[in-house]
Amino acid sequence: MKTCLFALLLMLVTLPSSANQRIRFASSATYPPFEYLNADNQIIGFDIDLAKALCQQMKAHCTFVNNPFNTLLEGLKYHRYDAVISGLDITEERSKTVSFTSPYYENAAVVLASQGRFSSLQQMKGKRLGVETGTTHQTYFQQHYPDIIAVPYDSYINAMLDLQNQRLDGVVGDVAAASQWRKAHPDLAVVGQQLTDDKYFSGMAIAVRQDNNALRERFNTALAALEENGTLEALRKQWFPD
């Protein structure tokens, strides 16, 4: 009897608990207000605060790594981290290789250019538009506006620099990010209407490996709790005041 009790206690001690779980997130910290580096070279932003709130809800310890956007899903595949949270849109193509949580942010995109230069995307035929490599923005313009030259960048920070230096005619980004860019550069204006095609802009979510459905469901449970207790809405208001 004592031997059985000792074996049971040993099993309980050695079983991993959620409180001791370490979740490794990857982001591409070049996309404020979702994720970016502050003056102390720390990753901050809406996605980062959301990930921390999820880990607190799940009683887990989270860490973050900063990688180029177009390498994030590849690194996830090879177990370099456990999840990707980086303004990542749910798409049919991406869903072939990763599993997504429930969406946590409804998304749309806009094109920015110098005020008064273009009133519609049709007027940008033959013009140079900055896009980040591997994004749904890049895919959307390649497939729907092939007459606009989609110029790939490793980060939107570099694309915005080239737009300001007139090496680009426009830049495309998500509405929340574009709002930040316009505050910093009031000479920019939105070209045409918001882009809302659900095939490309169906909402942002966290990506996990397809063989890690347990983590995805834990994220979904925690997301639902944060929505219910008002934490998620408070984060949206903090980072997207407009």
N, C-alpha and C positions, 0 to 999 in steps of 0.2 A: 504493500500500500504506500509506504513512504517513498519507495522507488518510483512509483507511478506519479505521485504528487511532485516529486523532484523533477521528473521529466516534463510534466506539464508546465511547471514554473519556468523551466529552462526555455521551453518553446515560447512562452509569453514574453520573456525577456528579450529573446533574439528576434522576434517578429518585428519588422519595421513599422513604425507608427507614422501617421500623417504629420505629426508635429516635427519629426526628424527628417521628413522628405525634403530633398533639395531639388528645386525646379530651375533648370538653366534656360533662360530666355535669350533669344537673339533678336537684335534690331539693327536697322541701318540709321544711325543717328545724324541724318542730314536733312530732316524733314519736319521742321517746326510747324505747328505746335504738337505734332504727334510724338516725335523723338528727335532730340538734338543734344549737342554738347554745350554745357554752360561754361562760364569762365574758369571753373576749376576742373574742366575736362571730364565732368561727370555726365552720364546720360540722364536727361530729364525729359518730361513731356507727358501728354495725356496718356499715351500707351504705357509708359513706365509707371505712372501713378496707378493706372488700372491694374497692371500686373502685380504691383505691390499690394493693392487692396484685395485682389484675388488670393494671393498667397496668405495674407492675414486671415481671410475668411476660411481658407483651407488648412490653416495652421501649418503652413509649409514655409521653408526658407527659400527665397528666390535670389538668383544672381543674373547678371546681364553681360552679354558680349556685344560688341559693335562690329558688324561686318558689312561689306558692300551689298546693296539690295539684291542684285542679280545672283548672289551666291547663297542667299539665306535658305532657300528650300533644298538646295544641294547639300548644305551642311547639316540640315535636319535629317535628311536621308541617311547620312553617314554617322549619325549619333553624336555629332559634335555638341549638340544641345538638345533640349527636350521639346521646345516650343518656339514658334516665331510669332512675335507681336510687333508689327512694323507698318501700320497703315495698309494692311494686306487685304485686297478685295477678294471675295469669294468668286471663283470662276469655274466653269466646267472643265477647262483644261487643267487648272491647278488641282482640282478635285480628283484627277486621275492618279495623282502621286501622293497627296496628303489628305488628311481629314481636317475639316474645319469645325470650330465651335459654332454655336449660335452667333449671329452678327451682334456686335456691340455698338456699331455706329453706322447710321444710314449715310450713303455716300453719293456725291455727284462731283463733276469736274467742270472747270472753266478754262478758257484760254485768256491770257493777259498779253496786252501789247501797249505801246505808247498811245496815250489818249488821242482820239480823233483820227488815228491812222486807218483802222479797219472797223467796219460796222457789222460784218458777217464773216464766217469762216470761208465762204466762197471767194471773198476778196483776197484771201491768203494763198491762192493758187500760185505755186512756184516759190513761195516764201519759206523761210527756215524757221521751224518750230522746235524748241528745246523739249526733249522728253527724257525721263530717266530710264536707263536700260533695264529691261525686264518687267516694266510696269504695265498695267492695263491701259494706261494712257498711250504708250508706245504702240501696243497692239491695235487699239482702237483707231488711231490715225493711219497706221499702215493699211488697215483693212477698209476704212470708210472714207478717208481723204488721201488717196495715194498721190494726188497732185500737190499736196503740201509736203514739203521735205521735212520728215521727222528726224531731227539730229539727236543721236543718243548721247547721254551724259552719265557719268558715274554717280553724280549727285545733282540735286536741283540747286544747290548752292552755286555750283559752277555754271549751271545754265542761267541763273539769274544774273551772275556777273557778266556773262556774255550778252545777255539782253540789255543790260545797262550800258555796255560798251558797244552796242549796235552791231554785234556780230551775229545776233539772232533777231528775228522779226517778232517772235512771240514765245511764250512758255505756257505749257499746260500743267495744271495741278488740281488737286482736290479743293473744293470750295473753302474749307477751313484754312488750308495752307495758303491759298491765294489771297484770302483776307489778310493774313499776316504780311504777305509780300506787299500788298497795296498800302498797308499802314507804313511800311518802311520806305515805299517808293510811290508817293501819291501821284506821280506822273503816269502811272499805269491804269488801264481800264479793262473791263471785261469785254471780250469780243463775242457778240452774238448771245446765244442762250446757254444755260447750263446743259451739260451732257449727262443724260440720265439713263442711258441704255442699260437695262438690267443684266445683259450678257457680260458687261464689263464693270458696271458700277452697282452691284447688288448688295453692297454692305461690307464692312470690314469685320474680320474675325481673326481668331488665333488659330494657327496651323500646328498640328501635331502629326507624328507618323501614323500611317494607316494601321499599324499593329499596336497602337497605344490608345485604343478606345476608352480604356479606363481613365486615363488622364483627361481626355476630351470630355467625358461625362462629369468628372469632378469639376472641370472648368465651367461646364454648363450649369451645374448645380450652384456653384459660387456666383456666376453671373446673374442667375435668377435671384439669388439672395441679395446681391448688391443693387439690383433693379428694385427689388421689393423694399429695401430699407432706405432707399434714396441716395446711396453712395454714388451710384453710376450717374445719376442726374446731376448731383453736385459737382462731379468731375467734369461733366460736359459743360456746365455753366462756368466753371473755373477756367477751362482751357479754350472754350469757344463762346466768349461773351457776346459775340454778334449773332 
